[in-house]
Structure formats: structure tokens, C-alpha cells
Amino acid sequence: MIFALDSSTLTLSLALLRRDGTLVEEQKIPPPARQSQVLPEAITALLAKHALTLKDLTAFVVGIGPGSFTGLRIGLATIKGLAFTLKIPTVGVSSLAALALEGPRDTPIFSCAMVKKGEVYLGRYTNDGAQLAPEVSLTVAQLADALKAEPTARMLGPALIETRAALSEVSAQLLEGPVVPSAEKLVRVAGTKIPTEYDAQALFGLEPHYLRGSGAEENPKFPPLPGVVAQARLKED
């Protein structure tokens, strides 16, 4: 049994799937629930609902963002802790790639998540999860220009909520949803990359996909120590 989790937004997405990809159940837990408080119980409750325990799991698939710094740390730390304790194979998947699987066929998909006001994360994909360009961080104005340059592209993702008004000139390219990555779709993106054997080194190296430093790291009131780069570790594409 595969357990999948995405915590890159304020809404948790959890899913149980059989090894052949058949969905057993997917759940979404939106705000105001706090992820750090509800996640452990949500995992055990979903398993218990299907008469399963953690020992019945054969793999974890976890969304690595980009997205909420806090949410990603909570989700990944939880999964890594369970995987290490139980020696369960684990793989990380782009949350933006999972979103793209829910877009229309035969057109570029702009999967977008919020960085902060005025800035977004952008991943360019196709409906089958193929990556068209590296994921980047850019301003809403730059996103608008990118959409204008690709009139056949369609945008979806969490950033829709806060940027729709600012993107009125390209409103025809904005989809209604989804606005939350699906844990089930993470498994589809992972595909044959889901490991069958536990690899401690791969697990230790699994980190959130940070495309930029956090707000705390960029706060001018707290400059970095001499010789220390003021930036979270970034995942190379």
C-alpha cells in the first residue's frame, strides 16, 4: 500500500493507493486546521478506516513543493521520520507537476503557487506531467507577460486565488481550479520512480524544493553571519 501526502499549501492532501495505482481513498483537510496538529492523527485515522496500520505501507510519496515553507517542512519531516523508523521506501515529487495532471490536454499548463504578495512559483508542464521548463520564482507581472507570450497556455494552482484580479488581461487563460495539489496525482507523477527498497541515503537527502530563501532569511533586520549565504538550500533541477 502506498501513502501519499502533499503539504505545500494550507490544505493537506492525503491518499492511500494500492501498488497498481488504484486509489483507495483521498482526503483533503483545509484551514483552519493546523497541519502540525492534525497531520499525525489524520494519517493514523485514514489507515484505521481501511483496517491498516503503518506496517502495511510499502512506500511513501511526498510533495516537495515549491510552496509553503512551513507546510513543506511539517509534511516532509513527518514522512521522513516515519520512513526512517519503519524503513519504508520514499520518493519526493514536485507539487506543481501533480497539479498539471489536472489541466487540459494538448496545451501548456502553468502550475502556479504563491510565494508572497506579488510573487509566484511557476512550473511549466503538460497534462501528462512532462516538464517544459525549470520551475522558477517570478513576479505576477512577469507571469502575466509569460501567459501573453503563450496564448494557448492555461494556468491553475493555489496562486489563482490571489492573482486572478491582477491577471485580468489574460483571464481567458485562467482555469477555475484545482487550487490544491492532489496527493493521488503525486503518485501518478512518481510512476515507476516509486522505490521498492528502502534507501537511507536517499531518504536523508530528500528536501523541500526551495526556489528562493525564506522571508526570515531575507529579513534585513537579521543579516547573515559573515561567510554564510542567506538562503535555504536549493534543489537543483
Secondary structure, 3 states (H helix, E strand, C coil): CEEEEECCCCCEEEEEECCCCCEEEEEEECCCCCHHHHHHHHHHHHHHHCCCCHHHCCEEEEECCCCCHHHHHHHHHHHHHHHHHHCCCEEEECHHHHHHCCCCCCCCEEEEEEEECCEEEEEEECCCCCEEEEEEEEEHHHHHHHHHHCCCCEEECCCHHHHCCCCHHHHHHECCCCCCCCHHHHHHHHHHHCCCCCCHHHHHCCCCCCCCCCCCCCCCCCCCCCCCCCCCCCCCC
